[in-house]
């Protein structure tokens, strides 16, 4: 499966820099960095399960955000952490 993984790790807390390095390293172990916090990965199901668990273990989901876009599955996005995604298909209230 082809994945685009993005993350935003808060570095204001003392452990933030450490988490940022560990999340980046996990992505780097499985894919190619295309921007500072964006990785492209081509993984099998087992590799995806391992990477997903590693990312969830490293991130603080009360402070950080991880989004995974499944590129070969139509429009499928998996989100973990803060900043819940907007429903672009829902009503727009101004």
N, C-alpha and C positions, 0 to 999 in steps of 0.2 A: 504494500500500500504506500501511496505517496502522501507525505504529511508536510505541512508547514507549521512549525512550532514557534510561537511568540511568547515572550514573558516580560513581566515588569516586576522587578524585585526591589522592595523598599530598602534603601541603604541608610535611613536615618537612625535605626537602632544599631547597637554595637555588633550584632550578629548578621546584619544585612549584607555587608561586603562578603562575608564568608558564604552566605546563602547564594549570593549572586555568582560567585566563582563556582560553586558546586552545581548550580542549575546549568550554567554555561558549559561546564565540563561534561555533564551528563548528555546534553544535546550534542556537544562536539564528538563524543564517543560514538554517536549513532548517525550523525548527519554532517552536513556542510553549512558553515555559517555564511549567510548571504547579506546580513546586516548585523549590527551590534547585538540585538536581542531577537534575531530571526534566524531560524535554521530550516533547511530543507532536508527531509529524510526519506529514504526508500527502505521500508522495513517489512519483515514478515510478521505474522500475528504474534509469535512468541517474543520477538524483539520489541514489538510495540508494548506488550504487557510489561516487560522488564523496564523499558524506558519510562513508561507512564508511572509505574510504582516508584521508581527512583526519583522522578520529578516531584511526585506528591510527598515523598519522604523528605526531600531537601527543602521544599518551599514552606513558608509560613502562610497558610491560606487565609489568615486574618489580616495579613499585610501585603501579600504578593498576589500576582495574577498570572495564570498560565492559560493560553488559548492554543488549541490544536485544530487546524483546518485539514480535513480529509479531502485531498485534491482529486482523488479518483472515485469519490462517492457522492457526486453532486454537491449539494449545499449542506454540508454537515460540519458543525463546529462543536468542539468540546471545550467547556470553560471551567476553570477551577480557581477559587480565590475571590478577591475583592473585585469591585467594578463589574457587576453583572452586565452582560451584553444587552443592548437595546433590541426590542422587537421591531425590526424595520418593516414588518408586514402589518403591524398593529396601527391603531389610530395615533395621529400626531396631535398632541395637545400643546398649544402655545400660550 
